[in-house]
Structures are given as structure tokens and as C-alpha cells.
Amino acid sequence: MNHICSTCMPVRPIEDWGTVYLRPIGQMLGRLIEEQGWACGREQGNKNSLFFSYTSKEQFLDMAEWLNSLPVEWTDALEVKIAGENSRPELLPWLPFTQLAARFQHMDMVGIITRERFTSFLQPIVDHGENIVAYEFLLRPAPGEASFNPFELFDVARRTGMHSFLDRSARISAIRRSSEVLPKGIKRFINFLPSSIYNPEYCLTHTFAAIQRYDLDPQDFVFEVVETEKINDMAHLQRIFNVYRSRGISVALDDVGSGYSTPELLSLLKPDYVKIDRGLIDRCDESPEKQRKIREIVERSEEFGGRVLAEGIERRGEYEYCLSSGIPLAQGYLFGRPQAEPAAAGPVGHQAL
């Protein structure tokens, strides 16, 4: 069965010349566009659609700025697609004009996304003996490329309709980087956004293919949910977990104890790894209330066999309290910041995982 998903398709950069297609075009809007003197035309047999050509990126930006200045009620329902010199317009997806407008407001970040100007840094994860047993892969600017804030990059991706493309590309970048710097047997924690995966069986095929292409062991991977939005469809997230696990891959729930990642959610999803939010870990050795919440998470995780990891540890006292609470794994600046290369060689007890 063939699947077509515009969010999974590569996002083409805007070329220096091409054609813009708009629909639906009312009589008033059509007349205003034609009055701009652009090379306009109507698609044959479709009076509600209009196209116009541009011969430079500057001309295209002028067109977009003019369209974006129109009353919202005229542009709110507009859809757009942009065909370059060698594109086949009939194969291109229609996008909401609001997404296109957002792309022009953030052209620099859109360029980072479309051209994949990013790499992955590694932050170590240690066991109770402070041996490095895993790394989390975190999105960072590629060497020599423009700097960016990862949170802002994903925020722009959401507003421009490119979050599925960015999420997939970031996962594959992390897989590729892990093959370059880590030996087999070391766990690799990689983030993913559930909202970017509309059909797990299809949308994750690129991820599984990358693991196979780089000759890696699926059991070395842990994919962790990171989502600032409320997870409304638990059944959908469970399907995603099931597809990962069917390939021998483990799953983790991130930021537990903060926002929507509640202890109750643990009992529903039963992740293989439970990552306690850094907000709970911060000075947990000094807060009875935080200690109570941490104990609840540990106890719930033990019920279904989930391994607990404390995030954001910066102080020795925090780490010692987590150890005394039966938390076997830890991550934070106390053990190492995200870096382009793995930490210096040392004892590695990956059997603990």
C-alpha cells in the first residue's frame, strides 16, 4: 500500500525563479493581484485558482510581503504551493498560506531546517558507579553554520508546518552521528515528537532504515517522548511505542513530574525508561515535597519494570539523594555537558542497562 504524507516529504527551499499557485481566489482578490502587474494566469478549468511567476527571490519576497499585508479574512483560507524550475506542480502539496507567511518571517531558521544545517551533540548518562553507560543526542548547529536555539528552531518548525520534517531529520542525524562516534553496546537516547508521527508504521520507516543502513543494533536505541503540548491521544502514543518495541527498540518518557508527564501517565504507557524532570531534581536533597514526588515516581516505575533516570543533576547532594532513592541512572552537568564528541574514555558498564 502506498502512503503519501506531505509532512514526511523533503521541504524544498524556495528557488530563485518559479511559479506560485494560490487557491481559492475570489473575484476581488483576483483583481487586486492582477492589478499588481505580475505575470498572472488561471489554471485551465479552475477559475478559483490563480498562478503567477517570479524571476528572482527578491520579487518573490515582495509578492509574499504584499499578500501578507492583505486583510486576514482574505488570506485565512488561502492555500499555496511553489513550483521551481524543474518541479511538477501537480505533485506538490498545497499548504496553508499562514504557514508560508510564517516561513518568510523566519527565513534564516527555515533555511537551517530545509538544508539540515545541524548536527547532534552527546550528553553522558551514568550508572550508580558513575560509569558512562549511555548518551543522549541533542540537536545543535553544524560546525561552521549559523547558531540557533533548538527550542526556537522547533517552535518555528511547528508554526511553518515543518515540524515533522525537522523531527525526522533530527532523528536520522542522531542515528548517523552515533554510528560515527560510539561503539556497539552503548545506549543512544534520541528525542521524538509524537505529533510529528501521524502513522507510526509508515512515518518511522525512515528511522528504522537509517539504523539498518549504518549497521547498528536496534537494541542500542532508546527513543524518548519530548512534547510540550498535551498528549491527547494516549492510544496513538501507545501505538508509536508498540511500533518501536516491535523493532527491538526501547522507549522513554521524558520530563516526568512536570507538565503533562504525570505519574499517572506512567501507569498507562509503561515506558522502558522514566526520566524525572530536572525541576524535581533541582535541590531535591533539600525539599521533602520533591522527595515525596520522586518516591512516587520510583514506586510506580518499579510496578511495571521501568528504569528511572534523574535529569539535570548539577550538585553532588542531588546525585546522592537519587542514589539513596534507588534511582540507577543519572544525567546532568555534574557528569558532563553536551559535547560534539563522547567523553574521555573510562569504565563503561553498559551491562547495567
C-alpha positions in Angstrom: 0.0 0.0 0.0 1.4 3.4 -0.9 1.2 6.2 1.6 1.5 9.9 0.8 2.3 12.3 3.6 3.2 15.9 2.9 4.7 16.3 6.3 7.2 13.5 5.7 8.3 14.8 2.3 11.6 16.8 2.0 11.0 20.5 2.3 12.3 22.1 -0.8 14.0 25.5 -0.5 12.5 28.3 -2.5 14.2 28.7 -5.8 15.3 31.9 -7.4 12.6 31.6 -10.1 9.4 29.7 -10.3 5.6 29.9 -10.1 3.3 30.5 -7.1 -0.1 28.8 -7.1 -3.0 30.2 -4.9 -6.5 28.9 -4.2 -9.3 29.7 -3.7 -9.2 33.2 -5.3 -12.3 35.3 -5.1 -13.2 38.0 -7.6 -11.9 40.9 -5.5 -8.6 39.2 -4.6 -8.0 38.1 -8.1 -8.5 41.6 -9.4 -6.1 43.1 -6.9 -3.4 40.5 -7.7 -3.7 41.1 -11.4 -3.5 44.9 -10.8 0.0 44.4 -9.3 1.2 43.8 -12.9 2.6 40.3 -12.1 2.6 37.6 -14.8 -0.7 36.0 -13.8 -2.8 33.3 -15.2 -5.7 31.0 -14.3 -5.4 27.2 -14.3 -7.5 25.7 -17.1 -10.9 24.6 -15.9 -10.3 26.1 -12.4 -11.5 29.7 -12.0 -10.8 29.6 -8.3 -7.1 29.1 -8.7 -4.5 31.6 -9.8 -0.8 31.4 -10.5 1.9 33.9 -11.1 5.6 33.7 -12.0 8.6 35.3 -10.4 12.1 35.7 -11.7 14.1 36.5 -8.6 13.9 35.7 -4.9 13.6 39.4 -4.2 10.5 39.6 -6.5 9.0 36.6 -4.7 9.6 38.1 -1.3 7.9 41.3 -2.5 4.9 39.3 -3.6 4.7 37.4 -0.3 5.0 40.6 1.7 2.2 42.2 -0.3 -0.1 39.1 0.2 0.7 39.0 3.9 -0.4 42.7 4.2 -3.9 41.9 3.0 -6.8 41.6 5.4 -6.8 38.3 7.3 -10.3 37.4 6.1 -9.0 37.4 2.5 -6.0 35.2 3.2 -7.1 33.0 6.1 -8.5 30.3 3.8 -5.8 30.6 1.1 -3.7 27.6 0.2 -0.4 27.9 -1.7 2.3 25.8 -3.4 5.5 27.0 -5.0 7.0 25.2 -8.1 10.6 25.7 -9.0 12.1 25.5 -12.5 12.1 21.6 -12.6 9.2 21.0 -10.2 6.0 19.2 -11.2 3.2 21.3 -9.7 0.7 18.5 -9.7 2.9 16.5 -7.3 3.5 19.4 -4.8 1.3 19.6 -1.7 -1.0 22.6 -1.0 0.0 24.4 2.2 -2.0 27.0 4.3 -0.9 30.5 3.4 -0.4 31.2 7.1 2.5 28.6 7.1 4.0 30.3 4.0 3.8 33.7 5.7 5.5 32.3 8.8 8.3 31.0 6.7 9.1 34.4 5.3 9.2 35.8 8.9 11.8 33.3 9.8 13.8 32.7 6.6 17.1 32.1 8.4 15.7 29.3 10.6 13.7 27.9 7.7 17.0 27.7 5.8 18.6 25.7 8.6 15.7 23.3 8.5 15.4 22.8 4.8 19.2 22.5 4.3 19.7 20.4 7.5 22.4 22.7 8.9 22.6 20.9 12.2 24.3 18.0 13.9 24.0 16.1 17.3 25.9 16.7 20.5 26.2 14.0 23.1 25.5 14.3 26.9 26.6 11.3 29.0 24.3 9.2 31.2 25.9 7.4 34.1 25.1 4.5 36.4 25.4 4.2 40.2 29.2 3.9 39.8 29.4 7.0 37.7 30.3 4.9 34.7 29.1 6.3 31.3 26.5 3.8 30.1 24.7 5.9 27.5 24.4 9.2 25.8 21.5 11.5 24.9 21.8 13.1 21.5 20.8 16.8 21.3 20.3 19.0 18.3 23.0 21.6 17.8 24.3 23.8 14.9 26.6 22.1 12.5 30.3 23.2 12.6 30.7 26.5 10.7 27.0 27.1 10.4 24.8 29.8 11.9 23.9 29.4 15.6 20.4 28.7 16.7 18.4 27.8 19.8 17.0 24.3 19.4 13.7 25.2 21.2 13.2 28.2 18.9 14.0 26.1 15.8 11.3 23.5 16.7 8.9 26.4 17.5 9.5 27.9 14.1 9.1 24.4 12.6 5.7 24.0 14.2 4.4 27.3 13.0 5.6 26.7 9.4 4.3 23.2 9.2 7.8 21.7 9.0 8.0 20.0 12.5 7.5 16.5 11.1 10.3 17.1 8.6 12.6 18.5 11.2 11.8 15.8 13.8 12.6 13.1 11.3 15.8 14.7 10.0 17.0 15.3 13.6 16.4 11.6 14.5 18.3 10.4 11.4 21.1 12.9 12.1 21.5 11.5 15.7 21.5 7.9 14.3 24.2 8.8 11.8 26.3 10.6 14.4 26.0 7.7 16.8 27.4 5.4 14.2 30.4 7.6 13.8 31.4 8.1 17.5 30.0 5.2 19.6 30.8 1.5 19.7 28.0 -1.0 19.7 26.6 -1.8 23.1 26.3 1.8 24.2 22.7 3.1 24.5 21.7 6.1 22.4 18.8 8.2 23.7 17.1 10.1 20.9 14.1 12.5 21.2 11.0 12.4 19.1 7.7 14.4 18.9 4.6 12.2 18.9 2.7 14.9 17.0 5.1 14.5 14.1 4.2 10.9 13.6 0.7 10.5 12.1 1.1 6.9 11.1 3.8 5.0 13.1 4.0 2.1 10.7 4.8 4.4 7.8 6.4 7.5 9.4 9.0 5.6 11.3 10.3 3.5 8.3 12.9 6.2 7.6 14.2 5.8 11.2 14.4 2.0 11.0 16.0 2.2 7.6 18.7 4.5 9.0 19.5 2.1 11.8 19.9 -0.7 9.3 21.8 1.4 6.8 24.5 2.2 9.4 24.6 -1.4 10.6 23.5 -0.6 14.1 21.8 -2.7 16.7 18.2 -1.6 17.4 18.6 -2.7 21.0 21.1 0.1 21.5 18.4 2.7 20.9 16.0 4.4 23.3 13.5 6.9 21.7 12.1 9.3 24.2 8.9 11.4 24.0 9.5 15.1 24.3 6.4 17.1 23.8 5.4 20.5 25.2 1.8 20.1 24.1 -0.7 18.0 26.0 -0.8 14.4 24.7 -4.5 14.0 24.0 -4.4 10.6 22.2 -2.9 8.0 24.5 -3.9 5.2 22.2 -1.8 6.9 19.4 1.2 7.3 21.6 0.9 3.6 22.7 0.8 2.6 19.0 4.1 4.5 18.5 5.6 2.8 21.5 4.5 -0.6 20.1 6.0 0.0 16.7 9.3 1.0 18.2 9.3 -2.1 20.5 8.4 -4.4 17.6 11.8 -3.5 16.1 13.6 -4.2 19.4 13.9 -0.5 20.3 13.2 0.8 23.9 11.1 3.8 24.7 11.3 6.5 27.3 9.0 9.2 28.7 10.8 12.5 29.3 10.2 15.2 31.9 8.1 13.0 34.2 6.8 15.0 37.2 6.4 18.2 35.1 3.5 19.4 33.0 1.6 16.6 31.3 4.1 13.8 32.0 2.5 12.8 35.3 3.0 9.7 37.4 -0.5 8.6 36.3 0.7 8.7 32.7 3.4 6.2 33.6 0.9 3.5 34.6 -0.9 3.9 31.3 2.2 3.9 29.0 4.7 1.8 31.0 7.8 3.1 29.3 11.1 1.2 29.5 12.8 4.3 30.8 11.4 7.0 33.1 13.3 10.4 33.0 12.5 12.5 36.0 12.2 16.2 35.2 15.1 18.5 36.2 12.7 20.7 38.0 12.0 18.0 40.5 15.7 17.0 40.8 16.9 20.6 41.4 17.9 20.7 45.2 15.8 17.6 45.8 18.1 16.7 48.7 16.7 19.8 50.5 13.0 19.5 49.7 10.7 16.9 51.4 7.9 17.7 48.9 10.2 17.0 45.9 11.4 13.8 47.7 7.8 12.7 48.1 7.1 13.1 44.4 10.3 11.4 43.4 9.5 8.4 45.6 6.0 8.2 44.0 7.6 8.1 40.5 10.1 5.5 41.5 7.5 3.3 43.1 5.2 3.5 40.1 8.1 2.7 37.8 9.0 -0.4 39.8 5.5 -1.7 39.4 6.0 -2.2 35.6 9.8 -2.6 35.5 10.6 0.9 34.2 14.2 2.1 34.8 14.4 5.5 36.3 16.8 8.3 35.2 17.3 11.5 37.0 17.9 14.5 34.7 19.5 17.8 35.3 21.8 16.8 38.2 24.3 19.6 38.9 25.1 19.1 42.6 26.6 16.1 44.4 23.9 16.3 47.1 21.2 15.8 44.4 23.0 12.7 43.0 23.5 11.2 46.4 19.8 11.6 47.3 18.8 10.0 43.9 21.1 7.0 44.6 19.6 6.6 48.1 16.2 6.6 46.5 17.0 3.6 44.2 17.4 5.7 41.0 20.0 3.8 38.9 20.8 6.3 36.2 21.7 10.0 36.1 22.3 12.8 33.7 23.4 16.4 34.1 26.2 18.9 34.2 27.7 17.2 37.2 28.8 14.4 34.8 29.2 16.3 31.6 27.7 18.9 29.3 26.6 18.2 25.8 29.7 18.0 23.6 30.4 17.2 19.9 32.4 14.2 20.9 31.9 11.4 23.5 33.5 12.0 26.9 37.1 10.8 27.6 37.5 7.0 27.7 36.8 5.4 31.1 35.0 2.4 32.6 31.8 1.7 30.8 29.3 -0.6 32.4 26.7 -0.8 29.7 25.5 -4.1 31.1 23.7 -2.1 33.7 21.2 -1.1 31.1 
